[in-house]
Amino acid sequence: MSDSAVDGQAPASVPQKAEGPWAAGLRKLRQDRTAMGAVIVLLIIIVACCAAPLYAQHVSQTNPFQSNLDGTITLGGQDVDIMQADSAGLGLGVTPIGPTWHGQYFLGADNQGRDVAARMLYGGQNSLVISFFATIVTLVLAALVGTVAGFIGGWTDTVLARLLDVLWAFPIYLLAISLSIVLISKGLQIGPFNIPSNSLLLPILIIGIVYVPYVARPIRGQVMSLTRSDFVLAARCLGVPAPRVLFRDILPNVTTTLIVFAPLMMALNMLTESALSFLSIGVQPPFASWGTIIQDGEDLLYTQPMVAIAPGLAIIITVLALNFLGDGVRDAFDPRAKLRVKKG
């Protein structure tokens, strides 16, 4: 037995390590049931879209990017044409088969006889990839511009702030449509690098750039506020080099703001990509996205509405999940949100 136990005294308690801001934020985020539910929904969507090749090969057993106007499937022991004769009017047209709700053509076919469910999974891959990497482009450029402008100040801040104002003056969709029309028709040549018009890099760059001012301006304001804070002024008075102040004191405080922006920007980028693809100036053939599938179903709204409804619902569910996750991340990592909750 220890001496403290013999003397009848309780052993000294071991001091616990203080919880850091990142650990506290993650703990609070895990306790948010709405945010965790949104994470589960997003994981299900991501896993389903990643399984698109398996679904196309083993379930639908069709090529979702190849026209199948003369194809047939077996339903109830009978061979059924994918493109069925139109019973309306003179009966001269054809209508794609509707949802079978099992196996092949689970959500029916589009006007080219392609499996809508398989195309949705492949299209979801592109929609998620474009919105994710466009968000990274936005956050990286916004962090770079906002930090440089706010930290250096002077003429550098004036020039960068005016450039942001110019981009800010354009309506988002008008600017995105204008850039898309120019780049989609000609592609993009950057020195020795050539980006073809049907590359996914074009919508990623276009969408990522148009939203930079909306993130860079808050970052710039936050950096300007931090440069006037007591701990930064004290570090400069002690002769700490400016790069060290930037990387040790400024950027860690900006990182939490970028994390709060990430899910919300991804939701906005997904909506923008869907709108551009619906207008045929986003994702180009042979690729597909949820926006292009909605466009495919535009002419089938009265005969096979599921072609347009299914990707529309996928966009709604994904964007709502990202917004709920964004609210949870904001409450967990944004100090101002914590103050608002305490005051309430």
Sequence and secondary structure as in RCSB ss.txt:
>XXXX:A:sequence
MSDSAVDGQAPASVPQKAEGPWAAGLRKLRQDRTAMGAVIVLLIIIVACCAAPLYAQHVSQTNPFQSNLDGTITL
GGQDVDIMQADSAGLGLGVTPIGPTWHGQYFLGADNQGRDVAARMLYGGQNSLVISFFATIVTLVLAALVGTVAG
FIGGWTDTVLARLLDVLWAFPIYLLAISLSIVLISKGLQIGPFNIPSNSLLLPILIIGIVYVPYVARPIRGQVMS
LTRSDFVLAARCLGVPAPRVLFRDILPNVTTTLIVFAPLMMALNMLTESALSFLSIGVQPPFASWGTIIQDGEDL
LYTQPMVAIAPGLAIIITVLALNFLGDGVRDAFDPRAKLRVKKG
>XXXX:A:secstr
  HHHHTT            HHHHHHHHHHH HHHHHHHHHHHHHHHHHHTHHHIIIIII S TTS  TT EEEE
TTEEEESEEE  STTS SEEE    SSSTTTT B TTS BHHHHHHHHHHHHHHHHHHHHHHHHHHHHHHHHHHH
HH HHHHHHHHHHHHHHHHS HHHHHHHHHHHHHHH EEETTEEE TT THHHHHHHHHHTHHHHHHHHHHHHHH
HHTSHHHHHHHHTT  HHHHIIIIIHHHHHHHHHHHHHHHHHHHHHHHHHHHHTTSSS TT   HHHHHHHTGGG
TTT THHHHHHHHHHHHHHHHHHHHHHHHHHHH HHHHHHHHH 
